[in-house]
Amino acid sequence: GPKVLQIPSHQIIDMGQMVTLNCDPVSNHLYFYWYKQILGQQMEFLVNFYNGKVMEKSKLFKDQFSVERPDGSYFTLKIQPTALEDSAVYFCASSPRWGQDTQYFGPGTRLLVL
Amino acid sequence: GDSVTQTEGQVALSEEDFLTIHCNYSASGYPALFWYVQYPGEGPQFLFRASRDKEKGSSRGFEATYNKEATSFHLQKASVQESDSAVYYCALIGRPSGSWQLIFGSGTQLTVMP
């Protein structure tokens, strides 16, 4: 199936530092998403993004979070500053169209904040 | 708000057993319903979807039928294999706050013993 790539696969960082998670979505997809999964818990929606803008963000998308996709390069999630509760697996997803279209996921970035 | 309930947290079977994982949803209208499978260390992989009442989705021997009256989308497979061991997520696409997002169930860990 369609492939979404995520870099890095693992990241360990000290609390208060900045981290950037990178996502390479499926090439012809236009809509991008970030989800968060804390170990042993449900996957939860963070944000979706289209045409350079955030369309919707959940209450989990704190002020310290930001997303962008400059000039068609990686779709990034930046956390600045990080907090202990940001430790989780972050999954990027993309879909070709809006609405009830199928979303395809990357393998995730495992973030540990110490 | 929109939600998905998976009643089985863990299922343990032997090879060639019949599998059922129950999924019920709560949402208005006709949300698209999905099954995803997640192997250790990977992101959720799209298995199949259904978008209207009585539609059957299927892939790799797994199947589920959209039942609007019962608000269900139960996953079944006639004969499981050890390689089917993974976490299975039922999901729907809803607009709980105006924007389309995947809403996941809590997941079911399937373990198939040889």
Interface residues (C-beta under 8 A of the other chain):
Chain A: G1 V4 Q6 Y33 Y35 Q42 M43 E44 F45 N48 M55 E56 S58 F91 A93 W98 G99 Q100 D101 T102 Q103 Y104 F105 G106 P107 G108
Chain B: P31 A32 F34 Y36 G41 E42 G43 P44 Q45 F46 R49 S51 Y89 I93 S97 G98 S99 W100 Q101 L102 I103 F104 G105 S106 G107
